[in-house]
Amino acid sequence: MEKDDLLSKLLKNTVPESPSEGFIEKVMASVASVPVSETTTKSIASQLRSALPFIGLAAAVIIFVFTSDMPFNKFLPGTDYLSKYLVPYFASLVGGFKILFTSRFVTFALGIALSAGFLVLVEHFFSRRSSIHTPMV
């Protein structure tokens, strides 16, 4: 009961519009500064762009190891699988695509699709640049 009376007297005597001297400094000193952490997201294209040199280097090393005639190649498991099964498979796959692209109609449709894709890419590049550098009126 005694504490409630004391609190009620304090609240009646204090004016909320004007805090005591040094109130803000005391509160700010008691508040610990917390570092702000921001999560940044990278787009998939930028992640692929940063990983592309490593993927290319790994592919070059793997191709070199599996196609070279160095003696350590015999100790790696699966080298005969590459030469017996995968290389002929890819050779037949590429042969099928060669037959497909010898057709006049496929070549003509592919030319139209590639030129349209190039025009869309150019339009996307220039429309993005023009919207960024448009002066504000």
C-alpha positions in Angstrom: 0.0 0.0 0.0 2.8 2.3 0.9 4.5 1.9 -2.5 1.3 2.6 -4.4 0.8 5.8 -2.5 4.4 6.8 -3.3 4.0 6.1 -6.9 0.7 8.0 -7.2 2.3 11.0 -5.6 5.3 10.8 -8.0 3.0 10.6 -11.0 0.9 13.5 -9.9 3.9 15.7 -9.3 5.7 14.9 -12.6 4.8 16.5 -15.8 5.1 14.0 -18.8 5.8 16.8 -21.3 9.1 17.8 -19.6 11.3 15.0 -18.4 14.0 15.5 -15.8 17.4 16.9 -16.7 19.7 14.3 -18.3 16.9 11.9 -18.9 17.7 11.2 -22.5 21.4 10.8 -21.7 20.7 8.3 -18.9 18.3 6.2 -21.1 20.7 6.2 -24.0 23.6 5.2 -21.8 21.6 2.3 -20.4 20.6 1.1 -23.9 23.2 -1.2 -25.3 24.1 -0.7 -28.9 23.0 -3.6 -31.0 24.7 -4.1 -34.4 22.2 -4.1 -37.3 22.5 -7.2 -39.5 21.2 -6.9 -43.0 20.5 -9.9 -45.1 21.6 -9.5 -48.7 20.4 -11.8 -51.4 22.4 -12.4 -54.5 20.6 -13.2 -57.7 21.0 -16.6 -59.3 22.7 -15.0 -62.3 25.3 -13.3 -60.1 26.0 -16.5 -58.2 26.4 -18.4 -61.5 28.6 -15.7 -62.8 30.9 -15.9 -59.8 31.0 -19.8 -59.9 31.5 -20.1 -63.7 35.3 -19.8 -63.7 35.5 -22.6 -61.0 33.2 -24.8 -63.0 35.2 -24.3 -66.1 38.5 -25.0 -64.4 37.0 -28.2 -62.8 35.7 -29.3 -66.2 39.1 -28.7 -67.8 40.9 -30.7 -65.2 38.4 -33.6 -65.4 38.6 -33.7 -69.2 42.4 -33.6 -69.0 42.6 -36.4 -66.4 40.1 -38.7 -68.2 41.5 -38.1 -71.7 45.2 -38.1 -71.0 47.4 -41.2 -71.2 49.3 -40.6 -68.0 50.0 -43.6 -65.8 48.0 -42.3 -62.8 44.9 -42.6 -65.0 44.9 -46.4 -64.5 44.5 -46.0 -60.8 41.3 -43.9 -61.1 38.1 -45.9 -61.0 35.7 -45.4 -63.9 38.1 -44.4 -66.7 37.2 -47.4 -68.8 33.5 -46.5 -68.4 34.3 -43.1 -69.9 36.1 -44.5 -72.9 33.8 -47.5 -73.5 30.4 -46.1 -72.9 30.2 -42.3 -72.6 32.3 -41.2 -75.5 30.4 -43.4 -78.0 27.1 -42.3 -76.5 28.0 -38.6 -77.0 29.3 -39.3 -80.5 26.0 -40.9 -81.5 24.1 -38.0 -79.8 26.1 -35.4 -81.7 25.6 -37.4 -84.9 21.9 -37.3 -84.4 22.0 -33.5 -84.0 24.1 -33.2 -87.1 21.5 -35.0 -89.1 18.8 -32.8 -87.6 20.5 -29.6 -88.5 21.2 -30.6 -92.1 17.6 -30.0 -92.8 16.9 -26.7 -94.6 13.7 -26.1 -92.6 15.3 -26.6 -89.2 18.2 -24.4 -90.1 15.8 -21.7 -91.3 13.7 -21.9 -88.1 16.8 -21.8 -85.9 18.1 -18.7 -87.7 14.8 -16.9 -87.1 14.7 -17.9 -83.5 18.3 -16.8 -82.9 17.8 -13.5 -84.6 14.6 -12.9 -82.6 16.4 -13.7 -79.4 19.2 -11.3 -80.3 16.7 -8.5 -80.9 14.9 -9.2 -77.6 18.2 -9.1 -75.8 19.2 -5.8 -77.5 15.8 -4.3 -76.7 16.0 -5.4 -73.1 19.5 -4.0 -72.7 18.6 -0.6 -74.2 15.2 -0.2 -72.5 16.8 -0.9 -69.1 19.6 1.7 -69.8 17.2 4.3 -71.0 14.9 4.0 -68.0 17.8 4.4 -65.6 19.2 7.6 -67.3 15.9 9.3 -68.0 16.0 12.8 -66.6 13.3 13.7 -64.1 10.9 16.4 -65.2 
